[in-house]
Amino acid sequence: MPAHCPNFSAASRRPLAARLTAGLCAVMLGPMVGAAEVLVVTDSRHPVQAPAGVRVIELDQAARIEFELAANLPADPQQAAALIRQRLHDGGEALQRRIGRAYQNVADAWGLGIAKIPAVVLDRRYVVYGESDVPRAVARINAYRGAQP
């Protein structure tokens, strides 16, 4: 007998399906994330599918923040500088933290020796390049680790 959802409209099944999918991912990925440090290095042009709790470094985040600060500046250099100072002041500590975190992320990725993106790093020791599906990359690493003596 085929499985079905009796008397549920398609619209009411969608949220149920999303909850079931999220729950299944949590069960499958919970041990992965809890037992190992997973880090993803990418940029805005290479989106990744990362579960909650996985640190994602976007290498172009600092440039995007700078672009926001430099948007629609006047041609006069003194006026432009004053406007940048005002934007930095208005952004306050939150903006300073965003900028600092963005540059620290670049330094962290550089320190790991990341050669291309996207990169999924497990325990700061294993890396898979070119895989945008984080659970799949971690599964590949775990399979490799399982095959090693």
C-alpha positions in Angstrom: 0.0 0.0 0.0 1.6 3.4 -1.0 2.4 5.9 1.7 0.4 9.1 1.6 -0.7 12.0 3.8 -4.5 11.5 4.1 -6.7 14.6 4.1 -3.8 17.1 4.1 -3.7 19.8 1.5 -0.4 20.3 -0.4 0.1 23.6 1.5 -0.2 22.0 4.9 2.2 19.2 3.9 5.0 21.6 2.9 5.7 22.9 6.5 5.5 19.3 7.7 7.9 18.2 5.1 10.3 21.1 6.0 10.1 20.2 9.7 10.8 16.5 8.9 13.7 17.4 6.7 15.1 19.7 9.3 14.7 17.1 12.0 16.4 14.4 9.8 19.3 16.8 9.1 19.7 17.5 12.8 19.8 13.8 13.6 22.3 13.1 10.8 24.5 16.1 11.3 24.3 16.4 15.1 27.1 14.0 15.7 29.1 15.4 12.8 29.1 18.9 14.2 29.3 18.0 17.8 32.2 15.6 17.4 34.3 17.7 15.0 35.1 21.3 14.2 33.7 22.0 10.8 34.7 25.2 9.0 33.6 26.3 5.5 35.6 28.8 3.5 33.9 30.4 0.5 32.7 33.7 -0.9 29.4 35.2 -2.0 29.7 33.8 -5.5 30.1 30.2 -4.2 27.1 29.6 -1.8 27.2 26.5 0.4 24.7 24.4 2.2 25.9 24.4 5.8 24.0 23.2 8.8 23.5 25.5 11.8 26.5 25.7 14.0 29.0 25.4 11.2 31.3 28.4 10.9 31.2 29.8 7.4 33.9 32.3 6.3 33.1 34.4 3.3 36.4 35.8 2.0 34.8 38.7 0.3 32.8 39.9 3.4 35.4 42.7 4.1 35.2 44.0 0.6 31.4 44.0 0.7 31.5 46.0 3.9 33.9 48.5 2.4 31.6 48.8 -0.7 28.7 49.6 1.6 30.7 52.3 3.3 31.9 53.8 0.0 28.5 53.8 -1.7 27.3 57.1 -3.3 30.2 59.2 -2.1 30.6 62.7 -3.3 33.4 63.6 -5.8 35.0 66.0 -3.3 37.6 64.1 -1.3 37.0 66.1 1.9 33.3 65.6 1.7 33.8 61.9 1.0 36.1 61.4 3.9 33.7 63.2 6.2 30.8 61.0 5.0 32.9 57.8 5.6 33.7 59.0 9.1 30.0 59.6 9.7 29.1 56.2 8.4 31.7 54.5 10.6 30.5 56.5 13.6 26.8 55.7 12.9 27.7 52.0 12.5 29.2 52.0 16.0 30.7 49.0 17.7 28.5 46.6 15.7 30.1 47.8 12.4 33.6 47.7 14.0 33.0 44.1 15.1 31.7 43.1 11.6 34.9 44.6 10.0 37.2 43.0 12.5 35.5 39.6 12.2 35.7 39.8 8.4 39.4 40.4 8.4 40.0 37.8 11.1 38.2 35.3 9.0 40.5 36.0 6.1 43.5 35.6 8.3 42.1 32.3 9.7 41.5 30.9 6.2 45.0 32.0 5.1 46.5 30.4 8.2 44.8 27.1 7.2 46.4 27.3 3.8 43.2 27.2 1.9 44.0 27.0 -1.8 40.6 27.3 -3.4 36.9 27.7 -2.6 34.6 26.4 -1.5 36.6 24.5 1.1 35.2 22.3 3.9 37.7 21.9 6.7 37.3 19.2 9.4 39.2 19.4 12.7 41.6 21.9 11.0 43.3 18.9 9.5 41.2 17.6 6.6 39.8 19.5 3.7 37.6 18.9 0.7 37.7 21.5 -2.1 34.9 22.3 -4.5 32.0 20.7 -2.6 29.2 23.1 -1.7 27.2 20.5 0.3 28.8 20.5 3.7 27.4 17.1 4.9 28.5 15.4 1.7 32.0 16.9 2.2 32.2 15.7 5.8 31.0 12.3 4.7 33.8 12.1 2.2 36.3 13.1 4.9 34.9 10.5 7.3 35.1 7.8 4.6 38.7 8.7 4.0 39.5 8.7 7.7 37.8 5.3 8.1 39.9 3.8 5.3 43.1 4.9 6.9 44.8 2.6 9.4 
